[in-house]
Amino acid sequence: MRHVTDEGLALIKRFESFSPTIYVCPAGYETIGYGHVVLNGERQRFANGIDEDEAADLLRRDACQAERAVLRLIAVPLTDGQFDALTSFAFNLGGGALQRSTLRRKVNREEHPEVPEELRKWVWDGGKRMPGLIKRRAAEARLYETRA
């Protein structure tokens, strides 16, 4: 199975930020590390917090779900930058968002020059343009445009 590169993981880390303790994310989920949603039965495991190495291990495992979504939904060859950008997108919004998006259709039609613009549309939360999402989508768009 193909995996997100270190550059892609760094992008996800930058926007998810590190928290050594459990907090409630904007979507209302208990979260720890780099955006790891605390599952039923994990609360006790994380009661004393985690360090950055543990958080990085959780991120790699969590990223597998986003990687699988990209591999399942995208039927054309992708550069590492394109794969990483789409994996970050799916990590943030879920595979369902990618599945039902114009973004996916443009990628699969190999309309690659139009994809960064599609990424930049996904910046809304609760009817508001979110500065953090604007920055994240811009970073994903830049990564998508890289040739490597």
Buried (B, 14 or more C-beta within 10 A) or exposed (E): EEBBBEEBBEBBBBBBEBBBEBEEEEEEEBBBBBBBBBEEEBEEEBEEEBEEEBBBEBBBEBBBEBBBBBBEBBEEEBBBBBBBBBBBBBBBBEBEBBEEBEBBEBBEEEEBEEBBEBBBEBBEEEEEEBEEBBEBBBBBBBBBBEEE
